[in-house]
Every structure is written in structure tokens, then in C-alpha cells.
Amino acid sequence: MTDRTVRRRRRALFLFFFLNGIVMSSWVTRTPDIRDHLGVSTGQMGLVLFGLSVGSMAGILCSGRFVSGFGTRPVTALATLLVIASVVIIGVGSALASAPLVTAGLCVFGTGIGSGEVAINVDGADVERITGTAVLPTLHGCFSLGTVIGGLAGMAATAASFPAHWHLAAVAVAATAIFTYAIGAVPARTGISAAPPASDTAQRSRPQVWRDRRLLLIGAIVLAMALAEGAANDWLPLLMVDGHGLDAAAGSLVYVGFAAAMTLGRFSGTFFLNRYGRATVVRASAISGAIGLSLVIFSDNAVVAAAAVLFWGLGASLGFPVALSAAGDSGPDQTARVSLVATIGYIAFLVGPPALGFLGDHYGLRSAMVVVLAFVTMAVFVAPAAGTRARVPDSVRL
């Protein structure tokens, strides 16, 4: 591939992550309004969010096989179209005050995000292999940038009492334009596995990645950091409204601060990875996340809690993409390794929303976040499994 082709491909991957970030934050910033419009409790909202978790898990479980069979391009295209369709479904459900329809829309959204997650990350890992540079942190940084822009728009729409369904309809139109522009730059056949060995003996001799102890530890890092990121995406505006007494617009603003911290961490991640290595960066990220979560949970000062969200966001920013990058170059069969680690991470999205909603109903959302804090603290100790990416001279970077 020529340098120009690689740059165009990388730009397209940036746009797909950016698109998903806009859609995600557009939903998140409107959760207080949609919850009130649906007339559901915190626990019932957890069940609504369970649709997102189920869809995400279904998408992630199917994606690895589809990528191996058809390549990343058709999977990315289908996944993005599902994301766009889901925004429309959620908007209609909000307009009709139908919790089942919103749940169904979130399930479609989760399926699109989950299936696209593996495909786009496999493509990103392939670009890393071609260029010799860390690309995944910047890719995920584009997701976070999308959440900042979408979050600001959502905050403005909330403050102006703009109907959520019309807001989501506008997001669907913008996402369609991005998809139409970017899909042509994704090459065909990336991620397709070679034909399986003919004999049963050869089939049995193929490496089974789930038995790789280091890979499972990398999966544990993803589990913890995905839970930290997912908890904020699912609950942060409501956590600040219900747990710290802020109004809906201020809760959305705090979420934008979280997204901005995620963006800063991911766009600066390549510098720190090249300078200090993956294990050190993952450990520092987990420590920052633990500090932020502790202050949000245990501080009774709303200003301190809101400021601590910045530490939470910085901490959650690099764990997921760096662990996926480590999985991608941890051994043969890159697609299977990225798929396995991403699947482990999506367990957090499957279990997290209803579990935190249940705990929030009984003990309050602040107390429920202690579970997230425990997992992030665990990541501090297993960070060495992420390994170290060798430094790359500036002269070989695109």
C-alpha cells in the first residue's frame, strides 16, 4: 500500500470512531430527559440500558467470525448502518415514550458498536503493523473527540429544551454523511483468515488463544478499563444529578469534561507510549482512574466531584486501546486475539449497566461505583501483562 493509501485508510478509521463517539454522547447526554420522559426509575433505566449490553455482546461475539470470513470492510459497513438505524429507533421510542422501543434501539445500537469494534480495531492494528506506530490510541481518541462534540451539542439541546427525538434525528443525518464519505477508503479482505487445515490433527494443533495466560491478563485490563469507561457513558450524567444534586444541563457538562479528558489522554497517548512503554502507561492510567473514582464516590463536594471526573476520564482513556494493541501483537491469529480481548471487555458492558442500576436503586449510584473502583484498582497490579511497544523513530511515521 502507498503512503497516500495508508493515510486515507487511517483517516477513514478516524472518522468511523468519531461517528460512534458522536452517537454515543448524543444518547448519553439525553439520558436524564429520556428517563424522565419514559417515567422509569433508576433500576428500570438499568434494564433499558441492558438492551445496549445485550446488543453489544451479540455484536462482539459474531464480529470476529464475520471478519475472519468476509473481512473488515463489509462488517464495518453493516455495523455503522446499524448504529445509524438505532439512533432513529431510539428517537422514535423517546417521542412515543416507549421504554421497549428505546430498549430495542439500544440493542441495535449495541450490535452495531460491538460488531464494528472488532472490525475497526483489527483494521487499526493492521495499520499499526504497516506503519510501525501506535495508531489505536489516536483512533480511540477520535471516538472521545466525537463524544466531546456530541456532548456539547447534547448539553446545548438539553439547556434549550430541544426535543430528544429531533436531536437524535439530526445526529442520524450527520452520521449518514460521514459513513458515505469514509467507507470507500477501507480496503477489502483485511482480517480474512486463511483456510483452515484439512486434517483433524492439524485443526487440533492450531493455537487456542483463550489458553494464553498473558492474553487473559490483557483481557482483565480491558474488562476493568471498559467498565470504567462504560460506567461513565451509561451513568455519569445521572450520577451527578442524583448523587451530587446537579441539574440535567450541569450533569451533561460534567460528562463533556469526562469526554474531553478521554480525548486529551488518547491523543497524547502515542507520546507517552513511545517514551515509557505500554505497561507503565496502563498502570498510570489505572491509578489516575482510581483517584478520580474515589473522589467522585467519597467527596460530598459537588465541585470536587466534578473536577475529579477529569482524573477518571484520563485514567480510562488509554487502558482499552492499549490493551487491544497489546492483544493484536501478542501472537499469531491477530483477529482471534483482538476478538477475544474485546469480548472480555464487553462483558463489562453486558453486566455493568443493569448491575450498577440495581445497586444504585438500593444503595445510590455513588455507592454502586465502588464496584468500578475495585476493578480499576485491580488493573494497577496486572498492568505488566500489556507489555511494551518498542520506540519508533519519527522518520518512519506517516
C-alpha positions as CSV (number, residue, x, y, z in Angstrom):
1,M,0.0,0.0,0.0
2,T,1.3,3.5,-0.8
3,D,1.7,6.1,1.9
4,R,-1.2,8.1,0.5
5,T,-3.5,5.0,0.6
6,V,-2.5,4.2,4.2
7,R,-3.1,7.8,5.2
8,R,-6.6,7.8,3.6
9,R,-7.3,4.5,5.2
10,R,-6.3,5.8,8.6
11,R,-8.3,8.9,8.1
12,A,-11.4,6.8,7.3
13,L,-10.9,4.8,10.5
14,F,-10.6,8.0,12.5
15,L,-14.0,9.1,11.0
16,F,-15.7,5.8,12.0
17,F,-14.6,6.2,15.6
18,F,-15.6,9.8,15.5
19,L,-19.0,8.9,14.2
20,N,-19.5,6.3,17.0
21,G,-18.4,8.9,19.6
22,I,-21.0,11.5,18.4
23,V,-23.8,8.9,18.5
24,M,-22.8,7.6,21.9
25,S,-22.6,11.1,23.6
26,S,-25.8,12.2,21.9
27,W,-27.6,9.4,23.6
28,V,-25.7,9.8,27.0
29,T,-26.4,13.5,27.4
30,R,-30.1,13.0,26.8
31,T,-30.5,10.1,29.3
32,P,-31.9,12.2,32.1
33,D,-34.5,13.7,29.8
34,I,-35.3,10.4,28.2
35,R,-35.6,8.7,31.6
36,D,-38.0,11.3,32.8
37,H,-40.0,11.2,29.6
38,L,-40.2,7.4,29.8
39,G,-41.2,7.7,33.5
40,V,-38.9,4.9,34.7
41,S,-36.8,4.5,37.9
42,T,-33.0,4.2,38.1
43,G,-33.4,0.4,38.3
44,Q,-35.8,0.3,35.4
45,M,-33.4,2.5,33.4
46,G,-30.7,-0.1,34.1
47,L,-33.0,-2.6,32.4
48,V,-33.4,-0.3,29.4
49,L,-29.6,0.0,29.2
50,F,-29.4,-3.8,29.3
51,G,-30.6,-3.7,25.7
52,L,-27.3,-1.9,24.9
53,S,-25.4,-4.5,26.7
54,V,-27.1,-7.5,25.0
55,G,-26.7,-5.9,21.6
56,S,-23.0,-5.1,22.3
57,M,-22.3,-8.7,23.4
58,A,-24.1,-10.2,20.4
59,G,-22.2,-7.9,18.0
60,I,-18.8,-8.6,19.6
61,L,-19.4,-12.4,19.6
62,C,-20.4,-12.5,15.9
63,S,-17.9,-9.9,14.7
64,G,-14.7,-12.0,15.0
65,R,-16.1,-14.8,12.9
66,F,-17.6,-12.4,10.3
67,V,-14.3,-10.5,10.0
68,S,-12.4,-13.8,9.6
69,G,-14.8,-14.9,6.8
70,F,-15.6,-11.6,5.0
71,G,-13.0,-9.0,6.0
72,T,-13.3,-5.8,8.0
73,R,-14.9,-3.7,5.3
74,P,-18.4,-5.3,5.0
75,V,-18.5,-5.8,8.8
76,T,-17.7,-2.1,9.3
77,A,-20.3,-1.0,6.8
78,L,-23.1,-3.1,8.2
79,A,-22.2,-2.2,11.8
80,T,-22.3,1.6,11.0
81,L,-25.6,1.3,9.2
82,L,-27.0,-0.4,12.4
83,V,-25.7,2.4,14.5
84,I,-27.4,5.0,12.3
85,A,-30.7,3.0,12.3
86,S,-30.5,2.7,16.1
87,V,-30.5,6.4,16.6
88,V,-33.7,6.7,14.6
89,I,-35.3,3.9,16.6
90,I,-34.3,5.4,20.0
91,G,-35.6,8.8,18.8
92,V,-39.0,7.3,17.9
93,G,-39.1,5.4,21.2
94,S,-38.4,8.7,23.0
95,A,-41.1,10.5,21.1
96,L,-43.6,7.8,21.9
97,A,-42.5,7.4,25.5
98,S,-42.0,3.7,24.8
99,A,-39.4,2.0,27.0
100,P,-39.4,-1.2,25.0
101,L,-38.8,0.7,21.8
102,V,-35.9,2.6,23.3
103,T,-34.5,-0.7,24.7
104,A,-34.8,-2.2,21.2
105,G,-33.0,0.8,19.7
106,L,-30.2,0.4,22.2
107,C,-29.9,-3.3,21.4
108,V,-29.5,-2.4,17.7
109,F,-27.0,0.3,18.7
110,G,-25.0,-2.1,20.8
111,T,-25.0,-4.6,18.0
112,G,-23.6,-2.0,15.6
113,I,-21.0,-0.7,18.1
114,G,-20.0,-4.2,19.2
115,S,-19.5,-5.7,15.8
116,G,-17.8,-2.6,14.4
117,E,-15.5,-2.5,17.4
118,V,-13.6,-5.7,16.4
119,A,-13.6,-4.8,12.7
120,I,-12.3,-1.3,13.1
121,N,-9.7,-2.3,15.7
122,V,-8.4,-5.1,13.5
123,D,-8.0,-2.6,10.7
124,G,-6.3,-0.2,13.1
125,A,-3.9,-3.0,14.3
126,D,-3.1,-3.7,10.7
127,V,-2.2,-0.1,10.1
128,E,0.0,-0.2,13.2
129,R,1.7,-3.2,11.7
130,I,2.2,-1.4,8.3
131,T,3.4,1.9,9.8
132,G,5.2,0.7,12.9
133,T,3.5,3.3,15.0
134,A,0.8,3.3,17.7
135,V,-2.4,4.1,15.9
136,L,-5.1,2.6,18.2
137,P,-4.8,5.3,21.0
138,T,-5.4,8.0,18.4
139,L,-8.3,6.1,16.8
140,H,-10.0,5.8,20.2
141,G,-9.1,9.5,20.7
142,C,-11.2,10.3,17.7
143,F,-14.1,8.4,19.5
144,S,-13.5,10.6,22.5
145,L,-13.4,13.8,20.4
146,G,-16.7,12.7,18.9
147,T,-18.1,12.3,22.4
148,V,-16.9,15.9,23.3
149,I,-18.5,17.4,20.2
150,G,-21.7,15.3,20.5
151,G,-21.8,16.0,24.3
152,L,-21.6,19.8,23.8
153,A,-24.4,19.6,21.2
154,G,-26.4,17.5,23.6
155,M,-25.8,19.8,26.5
156,A,-26.9,22.8,24.4
157,A,-30.0,20.9,23.3
158,T,-30.8,19.9,26.9
159,A,-30.4,23.5,28.1
160,A,-32.6,24.7,25.2
161,S,-35.2,22.0,26.0
162,F,-34.9,20.8,22.4
163,P,-36.8,17.5,22.0
164,A,-34.6,14.5,22.2
165,H,-36.1,12.8,19.2
166,W,-35.4,15.7,16.8
167,H,-31.9,16.0,18.2
168,L,-31.3,12.3,17.5
169,A,-32.7,12.6,14.0
170,A,-30.2,15.3,13.2
171,V,-27.4,13.1,14.6
172,A,-28.6,10.3,12.2
173,V,-28.3,12.6,9.2
174,A,-24.8,13.7,10.2
175,A,-23.7,10.1,10.8
176,T,-25.0,9.1,7.3
177,A,-22.9,11.8,5.7
178,I,-19.7,10.6,7.5
179,F,-20.4,7.0,6.6
180,T,-20.9,7.8,2.9
181,Y,-17.6,9.6,2.7
182,A,-15.4,7.2,4.7
183,I,-16.4,3.6,3.7
184,G,-14.7,3.7,0.3
185,A,-11.2,4.1,1.9
186,V,-11.4,0.8,3.9
187,P,-9.7,-1.9,1.9
188,A,-11.3,-5.3,1.2
189,R,-10.1,-8.6,2.7
190,T,-8.3,-7.2,5.7
191,G,-8.6,-9.7,8.6
192,I,-9.7,-12.7,6.5
193,S,-8.2,-15.8,7.9
194,A,-6.5,-18.4,5.8
195,A,-8.4,-21.6,5.0
196,P,-8.4,-24.0,8.0
197,P,-6.1,-27.1,7.9
198,A,-7.6,-30.0,6.1
199,S,-6.9,-32.7,8.7
200,D,-8.5,-33.1,12.1
201,T,-5.0,-33.4,13.6
202,A,-3.9,-30.1,12.1
203,Q,-7.1,-28.5,13.3
204,R,-6.5,-29.6,16.8
205,S,-2.9,-28.3,16.6
206,R,-4.0,-24.8,15.9
207,P,-3.3,-22.4,18.9
208,Q,-6.3,-21.7,21.1
209,V,-5.8,-18.1,22.1
210,W,-8.1,-18.4,25.2
211,R,-5.5,-20.6,26.8
212,D,-2.8,-17.9,26.6
213,R,-2.4,-16.7,30.2
214,R,-0.9,-13.3,29.1
215,L,-3.8,-12.7,26.8
216,L,-6.3,-13.4,29.6
217,L,-4.5,-10.9,31.8
218,I,-4.7,-8.3,29.0
219,G,-8.4,-9.2,28.9
220,A,-8.6,-8.4,32.6
221,I,-7.2,-5.0,31.9
222,V,-9.7,-4.4,29.2
223,L,-12.5,-5.6,31.5
224,A,-11.6,-3.1,34.2
225,M,-11.0,-0.1,31.9
226,A,-14.0,-0.8,29.8
227,L,-16.1,-0.9,32.9
228,A,-14.6,2.5,34.0
229,E,-15.4,4.0,30.6
230,G,-18.8,2.3,30.2
231,A,-19.9,3.3,33.7
232,A,-19.3,6.9,32.8
233,N,-21.0,6.5,29.4
234,D,-24.1,4.9,31.0
235,W,-24.4,6.7,34.3
236,L,-22.3,9.8,34.7
237,P,-25.0,12.5,34.0
238,L,-27.4,10.6,36.2
239,L,-24.7,10.1,38.9
240,M,-24.0,13.8,39.0
241,V,-27.8,14.7,39.0
242,D,-28.9,12.1,41.6
243,G,-25.7,11.7,43.6
244,H,-24.4,15.3,43.7
245,G,-27.5,17.4,43.2
246,L,-26.7,19.0,39.9
247,D,-29.3,19.8,37.3
248,A,-29.5,18.0,34.0
249,A,-27.5,20.6,32.0
250,A,-24.7,20.6,34.6
251,G,-24.7,16.8,34.6
252,S,-24.2,16.9,30.8
253,L,-21.4,19.4,31.2
254,V,-19.6,17.1,33.6
255,Y,-19.9,14.3,31.1
256,V,-18.4,16.6,28.4
257,G,-15.5,17.2,30.8
258,F,-15.0,13.4,31.2
259,A,-15.1,13.1,27.4
260,A,-12.6,15.9,27.0
261,A,-10.2,14.3,29.4
262,M,-10.6,11.0,27.5
263,T,-9.8,12.8,24.3
264,L,-6.7,14.5,25.7
265,G,-5.4,11.2,27.1
266,R,-5.9,9.4,23.9
267,F,-4.4,12.0,21.6
268,S,-1.3,12.3,23.8
269,G,-1.1,8.6,24.3
270,T,1.4,7.9,21.5
271,F,4.0,10.2,23.0
272,F,3.8,8.5,26.4
273,L,3.7,5.0,24.9
274,N,6.8,5.6,22.9
275,R,8.6,7.2,25.9
276,Y,7.5,4.9,28.8
277,G,6.0,1.7,27.2
278,R,2.6,0.1,27.5
279,A,2.8,-1.4,31.0
280,T,3.8,1.9,32.6
281,V,1.1,3.8,30.8
282,V,-1.6,1.3,31.7
283,R,-0.5,1.4,35.4
284,A,-0.5,5.2,35.5
285,S,-3.9,5.2,33.7
286,A,-5.4,2.9,36.3
287,I,-4.0,4.9,39.2
288,S,-5.5,8.1,37.7
289,G,-8.9,6.4,37.2
290,A,-8.9,5.1,40.8
291,I,-8.1,8.6,42.2
292,G,-10.9,10.1,40.1
293,L,-13.5,7.5,41.0
294,S,-12.6,7.7,44.7
295,L,-13.2,11.4,44.8
296,V,-16.4,11.2,42.9
297,I,-17.7,8.4,45.2
298,F,-16.5,9.7,48.6
299,S,-16.4,13.5,48.3
300,D,-19.6,15.4,49.3
301,N,-18.5,18.5,47.5
302,A,-20.1,18.6,44.0
303,V,-17.3,20.9,42.7
304,V,-14.6,18.4,43.8
305,A,-16.5,15.5,42.4
306,A,-17.0,17.3,39.0
307,A,-13.2,18.1,38.9
308,A,-12.3,14.5,39.8
309,V,-14.2,13.3,36.7
310,L,-11.2,14.7,34.8
311,F,-8.9,12.2,36.5
312,W,-11.5,9.4,35.9
313,G,-11.5,10.3,32.2
314,L,-7.7,10.5,31.8
315,G,-7.4,7.2,33.6
316,A,-10.0,5.4,31.4
317,S,-8.6,6.9,28.2
318,L,-5.8,4.5,27.3
319,G,-6.5,1.2,29.0
320,F,-8.9,-0.1,26.4
321,P,-7.0,0.8,23.2
322,V,-3.5,0.0,24.6
323,A,-4.7,-3.4,25.8
324,L,-6.2,-4.1,22.3
325,S,-3.0,-3.1,20.7
326,A,-1.1,-5.5,23.1
327,A,-3.5,-8.3,22.2
328,G,-3.1,-7.6,18.5
329,D,0.7,-8.2,18.6
330,S,0.8,-10.8,21.4
331,G,1.0,-13.8,18.9
332,P,-0.4,-15.3,15.8
333,D,-4.1,-15.0,14.6
334,Q,-4.5,-11.3,15.2
335,T,-8.2,-11.3,14.6
336,A,-8.9,-14.0,17.1
337,R,-6.8,-12.3,19.8
338,V,-8.3,-8.9,19.3
339,S,-11.8,-10.5,19.2
340,L,-11.2,-12.5,22.4
341,V,-9.9,-9.4,24.4
342,A,-12.7,-7.2,23.1
343,T,-15.2,-9.9,24.1
344,I,-13.8,-10.0,27.6
345,G,-14.1,-6.2,27.7
346,Y,-17.7,-6.3,26.5
347,I,-18.6,-8.4,29.5
348,A,-18.3,-5.1,31.3
349,F,-20.9,-3.6,29.0
350,L,-23.2,-6.6,29.4
351,V,-23.1,-6.9,33.2
352,G,-22.3,-3.3,34.1
353,P,-25.5,-1.2,33.3
354,P,-28.1,-3.5,35.0
355,A,-25.8,-4.3,37.9
356,L,-24.9,-0.7,38.6
357,G,-28.6,0.2,38.1
358,F,-29.7,-2.4,40.6
359,L,-27.0,-1.3,43.2
360,G,-27.9,2.3,42.5
361,D,-31.6,1.6,43.3
362,H,-30.7,0.1,46.6
363,Y,-27.6,2.0,47.7
364,G,-27.3,5.0,45.5
365,L,-25.2,5.4,42.3
366,R,-22.2,6.8,44.2
367,S,-22.0,3.6,46.3
368,A,-22.5,1.5,43.2
369,M,-19.4,3.0,41.7
370,V,-17.3,1.2,44.4
371,V,-17.5,-1.9,42.2
372,V,-15.9,0.0,39.3
373,L,-13.2,1.4,41.6
374,A,-12.4,-2.2,42.7
375,F,-11.9,-3.3,39.1
376,V,-9.8,-0.3,38.2
377,T,-7.6,-0.9,41.3
378,M,-7.1,-4.5,40.1
379,A,-5.8,-3.2,36.7
380,V,-2.9,-1.4,38.5
381,F,-1.5,-4.8,39.5
382,V,-2.0,-6.7,36.2
383,A,-0.7,-3.8,34.0
384,P,2.7,-5.6,33.2
385,A,0.8,-8.0,31.0
386,A,0.3,-5.2,28.5
387,G,4.0,-5.4,27.6
388,T,6.0,-2.7,26.0
389,R,5.9,-1.4,22.4
390,A,9.3,-0.6,21.1
391,R,10.0,3.1,20.4
392,V,9.7,4.1,16.7
393,P,11.9,6.8,15.2
394,D,10.0,9.8,13.9
395,S,11.4,9.3,10.5
396,V,9.3,6.2,9.8
397,R,6.0,7.6,11.0
398,L,3.4,8.6,8.4
